[in-house]
Structures are given as structure tokens and as C-alpha cells.
Amino acid sequence: MVEYGAISVIIFKVKNNQPYFYLVKRSSEIPIFPDTWTPIAGAINKDDQEVYSFLYDKLGNIIDDMKSRLTAVRLMLERNLFSPFEEEQAGKTKQDVYERIRNLDPDLLSVYLHSMIPSGFETIDDGKNIFNVKQYIYVSAGRSIFKRINLINKSTIYINPRLRLETKSRWFSTKQIKKFYEKPKELFHPFFAFLIHLITDKKMKLIEAARSRVTTLENDESVHYQILPYIWKFMTPALTLPPFHTTNIYVIGDETKYIIDPGANSVSDIVNLISFIDAHINEIEGIILTSANADHCNQVLELKKRYDFPICASPSAAKIMKREGCVINQLVRDGDKIPLGTYKPAGMSNWFMEVIDLPGNSPGCIGLWDSRGILFTGSTLHKTLINTPGPYHNSFDDLFKSINKLKKYTARFGLSGHGNIITDVKASISLNLKRMKWSEKSILKHLKSGKTQVDEIAKELISAELPSWQRMTRNSIEANLEKLVFHKKVLRRGDDYFLSKQ
């Protein structure tokens, strides 16, 4: 797995006293946030490093974070977003952009670099690479700078040049973004959506909102934001298997709110959640657990002690929790509906979550169907096609059935217990099912060739490029073998597995 430095730039202008933002729409081929309106973005590459070194030697350190800001300038130049070069852009190569940056008047370059406001930091892990993304807002300094918009698909946060990453570009007013966001029919990058929330709902000025995000992200390891209308996400470090090193805690609701899966290493990891609870104490009805896995529920007793919230879980999860000293107040079963009141932006008078029984990762796993078209998938479905069946003989079959069961829900978005938002739910379900079928066929093929032990089979199936997934994949192979033993397709003798002669 390779780490890259990357930059995203939100371009801002004022027209008729209204703020507008220039955003691009990502293609559905992107592994993270497909079909999503986002800032323009790109990885810091070798040429960026060389331009920075040249200008640093020539001009000195014009501004802190100069290297990152120069990459941001390059991203905008590649899209013809600067008026001084509009007449020169046609037919220019990537290298021409770097030459123009080298030859910019130092005062003009300084204006461009100082027109950028740091607005946050994000780490994106797509399973193959990690992108450490610095976020900026570029404040247009003159009326002519953004007259022309001519999107060129050259730069991207992702490295693969075959992907068509940006399919559309558009200016959005804050009113338009707010309207889309509340439906929700269009998805904007969550950090950006939260920025608009600060500007429109909290009435913050742009610079104040951007700097408040930076301060929050610098001071707190726990990252939280309103990822979708009336759904807050708290991402905390947790004891979980690679490639996931964080657990997602959610809060959903308006007048009636529920906390979903409060799990973290310590109370200090959920300090932001506790602050949120204190600010909304009269609206929170209780806690819902999608499983009894420690990384999803190990703060339940602490929260119960602080606030005495009722706790909801499936009967199987309740039995496990009882052994750990936690009494579940309300048992929820497949098909039960948990009322959330009204959802005013869409005129819904009966907003609810439906409980979905999803065994596989553990016997008591559940999911939740938000009637607005959003799935909470817990430990059953993740963005990165990683599913780990639980430690019981029929877990692989159960997990396959559970994922298949999710097909009937026409979800626009999926919110997993780990990782990023799932914006291609149908595709993720389909790929997971295909992967599980492929896994069984591959295991049988390797058993036939004489490989009898889990580690031998795992060596064949685990990609050397994804070392952080090895333990997860090995667990999946083991569960698949146990399922095959249960169905008498495979015999087990000690640590060895053999094809059944039947």
C-alpha cells in the first residue's frame, strides 16, 4: 500500500451578493465517492515537487504550505480557470502548465497562493493506496478570473490514468446545495456539505467556517460531521482488523434521535459524541446496536451510566451483551419499525427505520433501513468488498444470504460500521456476492490441486499488494472451509482439509 500527498480545492466566488462554488462530478468508476459533487482534486506528483524546489530557490518561502498550494494552482490552471492564460490554453500540454507556473510574476503568484484558505484534512484509503488530502478554499480575487469554465480531465486524486474521473463541472449556489442536500437526491462530498451547513445554518462567514473545520480536525482525533441530512458520523480509532482502523458511530434524527453503534477504544475517543449528546440531550431516545462486537458497542455501559439511555439490540446480541454485564432494554427483530417522527424537508410525516436481520458476521447482526432511502449496514456490507464471516459453522452461508437480502432495498447510500459511505449500494452488493462465489470455487480448486491447509490456500488468494487485508481474507477462507465441511463437501483432519469423495 502506497501513501500519496493530495490536494483538493473548492473554488469560491460571489455573484450578485450570493456565494457560488465550483464543483466537479466524479465518475461512477471511482472507488470512493462515485457520482459525487466534490472539489477539484489531485495528487502531488514529481513535477509539482520540482516546480516547488525551483520557486523556493528563486523566491524563497512565499507562504507556509507553499508546495501544497502550488499543486492547487496547477489543478486550476489545467482546467483553464485563470483568466491571464485563457487565450493560451488551447492545445497546451501538461508540461506547459508547469512552465507557466515557473514564469508567473512573483506578485501574481503570491496573490494566488494567499487566496487559498486551509479548510480541513482527510485521509482516504481505497484498499490499494492511501491519500492524505489537504483541503483548500480558493477565494476569487477578481471578477474576470472565472469567466470561462472549460473542464479538462487531467488531474485526479487517484493515480490510475484510465479512469474518467470528472464528468461534469458546475457552479452551485449555497441555496442549491442546501436544497439538494436536504432532499437528499444529490450527494456532495460530506466535508463540503458540512461546510455549507456552517455557512447556511450557522450563518458563519466563509473564512470563519473553513478555519473552524481546520481547528476541529487539528485538535481532535475523532472526526465527526453531518454526512447526510440529519445523520452525523463520528469516526473513532478502534481495535478492529486491518484494513479498517476506525469504527463509525452514527446519530440519526431531528426531533427524535438515536445513537447507532457507540464503539471506541476509550471515553476520550468519543469526546465529540459526548459533546454532541450534551447539546441534544432532550432529543435522544436511545442507543441501537447492530451487533455485540466490541468495536461497535464497548462504550454502551459508559453512556448508559452517564445518561441512562435505553439500549436496543437483537435477541442474539442481547444474550451476548448480558454475559458482558449489559442489560438490553428493548429487543428488536426483523421488520420492526423505529419511529423518527417527521422529516420536514421532504414532507414525510412517518419517518422511520426498519430493522433488518443480517446474521453472518455474528449471529445477532442487524441492519437498519432509513425510509428516506439509506441503509445502515453495520458489519455486513462495507465499501471495500471486505466481509468477515463469524466464528460459527454456517456463518458463510448466513453472510451470503444477508448480503443477498439487501438487494430488495432500493438504497441511494449505505452507511457501514467501518470505512467510507457506500454510494453504489447495488454494485457493492453484487460484487460482494460474486466475490464470495469466486472464493468457494477457488478454494475447491486449490484443495483439488493438493493444498490442504488454510495458509497454503491463503497464499494463493491474497494479493501481495494488499498486505493489510491478509488477516481478513484468511478469516474468510477459514469460514468458507468450515461451511464446506458442514455441507460435507470437504473433510477436516486436524489442520488439513480434503475434498470429500462423495
C-alpha positions as CSV (number, residue, x, y, z in Angstrom):
1,M,0.0,0.0,0.0
2,V,1.4,3.4,-1.1
3,E,0.8,6.7,0.6
4,Y,0.3,9.9,-1.5
5,G,0.0,13.5,-0.6
6,A,-3.0,15.1,-2.3
7,I,-4.8,18.4,-2.6
8,S,-8.5,19.3,-3.1
9,V,-9.6,22.9,-3.9
10,I,-13.1,24.4,-3.5
11,I,-13.3,27.5,-5.8
12,F,-15.4,30.3,-4.4
13,K,-16.8,33.4,-6.0
14,V,-19.5,36.0,-5.2
15,K,-22.1,36.8,-7.8
16,N,-25.0,39.3,-7.2
17,N,-24.1,39.1,-3.5
18,Q,-24.6,35.3,-3.5
19,P,-21.8,32.8,-2.8
20,Y,-21.1,30.3,-5.5
21,F,-18.8,27.2,-5.5
22,Y,-17.2,25.4,-8.5
23,L,-17.5,21.7,-8.2
24,V,-16.9,18.6,-10.4
25,K,-18.8,15.4,-10.5
26,R,-16.8,12.2,-10.1
27,S,-17.4,9.3,-12.4
28,S,-19.1,6.1,-11.1
29,E,-15.9,4.3,-11.9
30,I,-14.2,5.9,-8.8
31,P,-13.8,3.5,-5.9
32,I,-14.6,6.2,-3.3
33,F,-17.5,8.7,-3.5
34,P,-18.6,7.8,-7.1
35,D,-21.2,10.1,-8.8
36,T,-20.5,12.8,-6.2
37,W,-20.1,16.5,-6.5
38,T,-16.7,17.4,-5.0
39,P,-13.9,20.0,-5.2
40,I,-11.3,19.5,-7.9
41,A,-8.5,17.3,-6.6
42,G,-5.1,15.9,-7.5
43,A,-2.1,14.0,-6.1
44,I,1.1,15.9,-5.5
45,N,3.5,14.4,-8.2
46,K,7.1,14.6,-9.1
47,D,6.7,17.7,-11.4
48,D,4.9,19.5,-8.5
49,Q,8.0,18.8,-6.3
50,E,10.3,20.1,-9.0
51,V,8.4,23.3,-9.5
52,Y,8.3,23.9,-5.8
53,S,12.1,23.4,-5.5
54,F,12.7,25.8,-8.4
55,L,10.4,28.6,-7.0
56,Y,11.7,28.1,-3.5
57,D,15.3,28.6,-4.7
58,K,14.2,31.6,-6.8
59,L,11.7,33.4,-4.4
60,G,12.1,31.8,-1.0
61,N,9.2,30.6,1.1
62,I,6.4,32.9,-0.1
63,I,3.8,31.3,2.2
64,D,3.5,28.4,4.6
65,D,2.5,25.1,2.9
66,M,3.8,26.5,-0.4
67,K,4.2,23.1,-2.0
68,S,0.6,22.1,-1.5
69,R,-0.7,25.5,-2.7
70,L,1.3,25.3,-5.9
71,T,-0.3,21.9,-6.6
72,A,-3.7,23.7,-6.1
73,V,-2.7,26.4,-8.6
74,R,-1.7,23.7,-11.1
75,L,-5.1,22.0,-10.7
76,M,-6.9,25.2,-11.6
77,L,-4.6,26.1,-14.5
78,E,-5.2,22.7,-16.0
79,R,-8.9,23.5,-16.2
80,N,-8.4,26.9,-17.7
81,L,-9.6,28.6,-14.6
82,F,-7.3,31.6,-14.6
83,S,-8.1,34.5,-16.9
84,P,-4.5,35.6,-17.6
85,F,-3.9,32.4,-19.7
86,E,-7.3,31.8,-21.3
87,E,-6.1,32.8,-24.7
88,E,-3.1,30.5,-24.5
89,Q,-4.8,27.3,-23.2
90,A,-5.8,25.5,-26.4
91,G,-3.5,22.6,-27.3
92,K,-1.2,23.1,-24.3
93,T,0.4,20.1,-22.7
94,K,0.7,19.2,-19.0
95,Q,4.3,20.4,-19.1
96,D,3.2,23.8,-20.4
97,V,1.2,24.3,-17.2
98,Y,4.3,23.8,-15.1
99,E,6.3,26.2,-17.3
100,R,3.7,28.9,-16.9
101,I,3.8,28.4,-13.1
102,R,7.6,28.8,-13.2
103,N,7.3,32.0,-15.2
104,L,4.4,33.7,-13.3
105,D,5.1,37.1,-12.0
106,P,6.1,36.7,-8.3
107,D,3.5,39.2,-7.1
108,L,0.7,37.5,-9.1
109,L,1.8,34.1,-7.8
110,S,1.8,35.4,-4.3
111,V,-1.8,36.7,-4.8
112,Y,-2.9,33.2,-6.0
113,L,-1.2,31.4,-3.1
114,H,-2.5,33.8,-0.5
115,S,-6.1,33.5,-1.8
116,M,-6.3,29.9,-0.5
117,I,-7.8,29.2,2.9
118,P,-7.0,25.8,4.6
119,S,-10.3,24.1,5.2
120,G,-9.5,20.7,6.5
121,F,-7.7,17.4,6.1
122,E,-8.9,14.0,5.1
123,T,-7.3,10.5,4.7
124,I,-8.8,8.3,2.0
125,D,-8.0,4.6,1.9
126,D,-9.2,2.8,-1.2
127,G,-7.7,-0.5,-0.2
128,K,-4.7,-0.1,-2.5
129,N,-3.4,3.4,-1.8
130,I,-3.8,5.9,1.0
131,F,-4.3,9.6,0.0
132,N,-3.6,12.2,2.6
133,V,-5.7,15.1,1.3
134,K,-5.2,18.8,2.3
135,Q,-8.3,20.8,1.6
136,Y,-8.3,24.5,0.5
137,I,-10.9,27.1,-0.5
138,Y,-9.7,29.4,-3.2
139,V,-11.3,32.8,-2.9
140,S,-11.6,34.5,-6.3
141,A,-9.7,37.8,-6.2
142,G,-11.2,39.4,-9.3
143,R,-14.4,39.3,-11.4
144,S,-12.6,38.1,-14.6
145,I,-10.7,35.1,-13.1
146,F,-13.6,32.6,-13.5
147,K,-15.3,33.9,-16.6
148,R,-14.7,30.8,-18.6
149,I,-15.2,27.2,-17.4
150,N,-13.6,24.6,-19.6
151,L,-13.1,21.4,-17.6
152,I,-10.1,19.3,-18.7
153,N,-9.8,15.8,-17.3
154,K,-6.1,15.8,-16.4
155,S,-5.7,15.8,-12.7
156,T,-7.1,13.5,-10.1
157,I,-6.7,12.3,-6.6
158,Y,-6.5,8.8,-8.0
159,I,-3.4,7.5,-9.8
160,N,-5.0,5.3,-12.5
161,P,-4.9,7.3,-15.8
162,R,-7.5,5.1,-17.4
163,L,-10.3,6.3,-15.2
164,R,-12.5,9.2,-16.4
165,L,-12.7,10.9,-13.2
166,E,-14.5,14.2,-13.7
167,T,-17.5,14.0,-16.0
168,K,-19.2,17.4,-15.4
169,S,-18.4,20.7,-13.8
170,R,-20.8,23.3,-12.5
171,W,-21.2,26.4,-10.3
172,F,-23.5,25.9,-7.3
173,S,-25.1,28.5,-5.1
174,T,-25.3,27.7,-1.4
175,K,-29.1,27.7,-1.8
176,Q,-28.9,25.0,-4.5
177,I,-26.5,22.8,-2.4
178,K,-28.7,23.2,0.6
179,K,-31.8,22.3,-1.4
180,F,-30.2,19.2,-2.9
181,Y,-28.7,18.1,0.4
182,E,-31.9,18.2,2.3
183,K,-33.8,16.0,-0.3
184,P,-31.4,14.0,-0.4
185,K,-31.2,13.3,-4.1
186,E,-27.7,14.6,-4.9
187,L,-24.6,13.7,-2.9
188,F,-22.0,16.2,-2.1
189,H,-18.6,15.4,-0.5
190,P,-19.5,15.2,3.2
191,F,-16.9,17.7,4.4
192,F,-18.1,20.1,1.8
193,A,-21.8,19.5,2.8
194,F,-20.8,20.3,6.4
195,L,-19.1,23.5,5.3
196,I,-22.3,24.6,3.6
197,H,-24.2,23.7,6.7
198,L,-22.0,26.1,8.7
199,I,-22.5,28.9,6.2
200,T,-26.2,28.5,5.7
201,D,-27.5,27.2,9.1
202,K,-24.9,28.6,11.5
203,K,-24.6,31.9,9.5
204,M,-20.8,31.7,9.6
205,K,-18.7,33.7,7.1
206,L,-16.8,31.5,4.6
207,I,-13.3,32.1,6.2
208,E,-14.7,31.5,9.7
209,A,-16.3,28.2,8.7
210,A,-13.2,27.0,6.9
211,R,-10.9,27.8,9.8
212,S,-13.3,26.2,12.3
213,R,-13.0,23.0,10.4
214,V,-9.2,23.1,10.4
215,T,-9.2,23.8,14.2
216,T,-11.6,20.9,14.9
217,L,-9.6,18.5,12.8
218,E,-6.2,19.6,14.3
219,N,-7.4,19.3,17.9
220,D,-9.4,16.1,17.8
221,E,-8.5,12.7,16.5
222,S,-12.2,11.9,16.4
223,V,-13.7,13.2,13.1
224,H,-17.4,14.0,13.0
225,Y,-19.7,15.7,10.6
226,Q,-23.2,15.6,9.2
227,I,-22.6,13.1,6.4
228,L,-26.2,13.2,5.2
229,P,-29.3,15.2,6.3
230,Y,-29.8,14.6,10.0
231,I,-27.2,11.8,10.1
232,W,-24.0,12.6,12.0
233,K,-20.9,10.4,11.7
234,F,-18.3,10.1,14.4
235,M,-15.2,8.2,13.2
236,T,-13.0,7.0,16.1
237,P,-9.9,4.9,16.3
238,A,-10.9,1.3,17.3
239,L,-9.5,-2.1,17.9
240,T,-10.5,-3.7,14.6
241,L,-9.0,-5.8,11.8
242,P,-7.0,-4.2,9.0
243,P,-7.6,-2.5,6.6
244,F,-10.1,-0.8,9.0
245,H,-8.6,1.1,11.9
246,T,-11.6,3.1,12.8
247,T,-15.2,2.5,13.8
248,N,-18.1,4.6,12.6
249,I,-20.6,5.8,15.2
250,Y,-23.8,7.4,13.8
251,V,-26.5,9.6,15.2
252,I,-29.8,9.9,13.2
253,G,-32.9,12.0,13.6
254,D,-34.2,15.5,14.1
255,E,-36.7,16.0,17.0
256,T,-36.1,12.3,17.8
257,K,-32.5,11.0,17.6
258,Y,-30.8,7.6,18.1
259,I,-27.2,6.8,18.6
260,I,-26.0,3.8,16.5
261,D,-23.1,1.6,17.5
262,P,-21.1,3.7,20.0
263,G,-17.7,1.8,20.0
264,A,-14.2,3.1,20.5
265,N,-11.0,2.3,22.5
266,S,-11.8,4.8,25.3
267,V,-14.1,7.5,26.5
268,S,-11.6,10.1,25.3
269,D,-12.1,8.8,21.7
270,I,-15.8,9.7,21.8
271,V,-15.4,13.1,23.4
272,N,-17.1,14.7,20.3
273,L,-20.0,12.4,20.6
274,I,-20.4,13.2,24.3
275,S,-20.4,17.0,23.5
276,F,-23.0,16.3,20.8
277,I,-25.2,14.4,23.2
278,D,-25.0,17.1,25.8
279,A,-26.1,19.7,23.2
280,H,-29.1,17.5,22.1
281,I,-29.9,15.6,25.3
282,N,-33.6,16.2,25.1
283,E,-33.9,14.8,21.6
284,I,-32.0,11.5,22.1
285,E,-34.3,8.5,22.6
286,G,-31.7,5.7,23.0
287,I,-28.9,3.6,21.5
288,I,-29.2,1.0,18.8
289,L,-26.6,-1.8,18.4
290,T,-26.2,-3.5,15.1
291,S,-24.1,-6.2,16.7
292,A,-22.5,-7.2,20.0
293,N,-19.0,-6.9,18.5
294,A,-16.8,-4.9,21.0
295,D,-15.7,-2.4,18.4
296,H,-19.4,-1.4,17.9
297,C,-20.6,-1.3,21.5
298,N,-17.8,-1.0,24.0
299,Q,-18.9,2.5,25.1
300,V,-22.5,1.5,25.8
301,L,-22.1,1.0,29.5
302,E,-20.3,4.3,29.9
303,L,-23.1,6.1,28.0
304,K,-25.8,4.3,30.0
305,K,-24.0,5.3,33.2
306,R,-23.8,8.9,32.1
307,Y,-27.3,9.3,30.6
308,D,-29.4,6.2,31.4
309,F,-30.4,5.8,27.7
310,P,-32.4,2.7,26.8
311,I,-30.5,0.2,24.6
312,C,-31.9,-1.7,21.6
313,A,-30.4,-4.8,20.1
314,S,-31.4,-8.1,18.5
315,P,-32.2,-11.1,20.9
316,S,-29.0,-12.9,19.9
317,A,-26.9,-9.8,20.5
318,A,-28.8,-9.2,23.8
319,K,-27.7,-12.6,25.1
320,I,-24.0,-11.8,24.4
321,M,-24.3,-8.3,25.9
322,K,-25.9,-9.8,29.1
323,R,-22.9,-12.0,29.6
324,E,-20.8,-8.9,29.5
325,G,-22.9,-7.2,32.2
326,C,-25.1,-5.0,29.9
327,V,-28.8,-5.4,30.0
328,I,-30.7,-4.6,26.8
329,N,-33.9,-2.6,27.4
330,Q,-35.6,-3.3,24.1
331,L,-35.3,-6.3,21.8
332,V,-35.7,-5.5,18.1
333,R,-36.5,-8.1,15.4
334,D,-36.6,-8.3,11.7
335,G,-39.3,-6.0,10.3
336,D,-39.7,-3.9,13.5
337,K,-40.0,-0.1,12.8
338,I,-38.4,2.5,14.9
339,P,-40.2,5.9,14.5
340,L,-38.2,9.0,14.0
341,G,-41.1,11.5,13.7
342,T,-41.4,13.8,10.7
343,Y,-38.9,14.6,8.0
344,K,-39.9,18.2,7.1
345,P,-37.6,18.9,4.1
346,A,-39.4,16.0,2.1
347,G,-42.8,16.4,3.8
348,M,-42.6,12.9,5.3
349,S,-44.9,12.5,8.3
350,N,-43.9,8.9,9.0
351,W,-40.1,8.8,9.0
352,F,-38.8,5.5,10.5
353,M,-36.0,2.9,10.5
354,E,-36.8,-0.7,9.7
355,V,-34.8,-3.4,11.5
356,I,-33.2,-6.0,9.1
357,D,-31.9,-9.3,10.5
358,L,-28.4,-9.8,8.9
359,P,-26.6,-12.7,10.6
360,G,-23.2,-13.8,9.3
361,N,-20.6,-11.6,10.8
362,S,-22.1,-12.7,14.1
363,P,-25.4,-14.4,14.9
364,G,-27.1,-11.2,16.1
365,C,-26.1,-8.7,13.4
366,I,-28.8,-6.4,12.2
367,G,-29.0,-3.5,9.7
368,L,-31.3,-0.5,9.6
369,W,-33.3,0.8,6.7
370,D,-33.9,4.6,6.8
371,S,-37.2,5.2,5.0
372,R,-35.6,8.1,3.1
373,G,-33.5,5.5,1.1
374,I,-30.4,5.0,3.3
375,L,-29.1,1.6,4.6
376,F,-27.1,1.3,7.8
377,T,-25.2,-2.0,7.1
378,G,-23.2,-2.5,10.3
379,S,-20.6,-5.2,9.8
380,T,-22.4,-6.8,6.9
381,L,-21.5,-4.6,3.9
382,H,-18.5,-2.3,3.5
383,K,-17.3,0.0,0.8
384,T,-14.1,-2.1,0.2
385,L,-15.6,-5.6,-0.5
386,I,-14.3,-7.0,2.7
387,N,-16.7,-9.2,4.6
388,T,-15.6,-11.5,7.5
389,P,-18.0,-14.3,8.4
390,G,-18.3,-15.0,12.1
391,P,-16.7,-17.9,14.1
392,Y,-19.6,-20.4,13.6
393,H,-20.1,-23.2,11.1
394,N,-22.9,-21.7,9.0
395,S,-21.6,-18.1,9.1
396,F,-20.5,-18.0,5.4
397,D,-23.9,-19.2,4.2
398,D,-25.6,-16.7,6.6
399,L,-23.5,-13.8,5.4
400,F,-24.2,-14.7,1.7
401,K,-27.9,-14.7,2.4
402,S,-27.8,-11.5,4.4
403,I,-26.0,-9.6,1.6
404,N,-28.4,-11.0,-0.9
405,K,-31.3,-9.9,1.3
406,L,-30.1,-6.3,1.0
407,K,-31.0,-6.3,-2.7
408,K,-34.6,-5.6,-2.0
409,Y,-33.8,-2.2,-0.5
410,T,-33.5,0.5,-3.1
411,A,-30.9,2.4,-1.2
412,R,-29.2,5.5,-2.6
413,F,-26.5,5.4,0.1
414,G,-25.1,2.8,2.5
415,L,-23.5,3.6,5.9
416,S,-21.2,0.9,7.2
417,G,-19.7,0.3,10.6
418,H,-16.3,0.9,9.0
419,G,-14.9,2.9,6.1
420,N,-16.5,5.3,3.7
421,I,-20.0,5.9,2.6
422,I,-21.3,3.4,0.0
423,T,-22.7,5.4,-2.9
424,D,-23.0,2.4,-5.2
425,V,-25.0,0.1,-3.0
426,K,-26.3,-2.2,-5.7
427,A,-22.8,-2.6,-7.3
428,S,-21.3,-3.3,-3.9
429,I,-23.8,-6.0,-3.1
430,S,-23.3,-7.6,-6.5
431,L,-19.5,-7.6,-6.2
432,N,-19.6,-9.0,-2.7
433,L,-21.8,-11.9,-3.8
434,K,-19.6,-12.6,-6.8
435,R,-16.5,-12.5,-4.6
436,M,-18.0,-15.0,-2.2
437,K,-18.9,-17.4,-5.0
438,W,-15.5,-17.0,-6.5
439,S,-13.9,-17.6,-3.2
440,E,-15.6,-21.0,-2.8
441,K,-14.7,-22.1,-6.3
442,S,-11.1,-21.0,-5.8
443,I,-10.8,-22.9,-2.5
444,L,-12.2,-26.1,-4.1
445,K,-9.8,-25.7,-7.0
446,H,-6.8,-25.4,-4.6
447,L,-7.9,-28.3,-2.5
448,K,-8.1,-30.4,-5.7
449,S,-4.5,-29.4,-6.6
450,G,-3.3,-30.8,-3.2
451,K,-3.2,-27.7,-1.0
452,T,-4.7,-28.8,2.3
453,Q,-4.0,-26.0,4.8
454,V,-5.5,-22.6,5.3
455,D,-2.2,-20.8,5.0
456,E,-1.4,-22.6,1.7
457,I,-4.7,-21.5,0.2
458,A,-4.5,-18.0,1.6
459,K,-1.1,-17.5,0.0
460,E,-2.7,-18.2,-3.4
461,L,-5.7,-16.0,-2.9
462,I,-4.3,-13.0,-1.0
463,S,-2.8,-10.3,-3.2
464,A,0.7,-9.4,-2.2
465,E,-0.2,-5.7,-2.9
466,L,-2.8,-5.7,-0.1
467,P,-0.9,-7.0,3.0
468,S,-3.2,-5.2,5.4
469,W,-6.1,-7.4,4.1
470,Q,-4.4,-10.7,4.8
471,R,-5.9,-11.4,8.2
472,M,-9.4,-10.5,7.0
473,T,-9.1,-12.7,3.9
474,R,-7.6,-15.6,5.9
475,N,-10.6,-15.5,8.3
476,S,-13.0,-15.5,5.3
477,I,-11.2,-18.6,3.8
478,E,-11.4,-20.4,7.2
479,A,-15.2,-19.6,7.4
480,N,-15.7,-20.8,3.9
481,L,-13.9,-24.1,4.6
482,E,-16.0,-24.6,7.8
483,K,-19.1,-24.1,5.7
484,L,-17.9,-26.7,3.1
485,V,-17.2,-29.1,6.0
486,F,-20.7,-28.5,7.3
487,H,-22.2,-29.3,3.9
488,K,-19.9,-32.4,3.7
489,K,-18.2,-31.2,0.5
490,V,-14.9,-31.1,2.4
491,L,-13.4,-33.3,5.2
492,R,-11.3,-31.9,8.0
493,R,-8.5,-33.8,9.7
494,G,-6.6,-31.7,12.3
495,D,-5.4,-28.6,10.4
496,D,-5.8,-30.2,7.0
497,Y,-8.8,-30.1,4.6
498,F,-9.6,-32.6,1.9
499,L,-12.2,-32.9,-0.8
500,S,-15.0,-35.3,0.1
501,K,-15.1,-38.4,-2.1
502,Q,-18.9,-38.3,-2.1
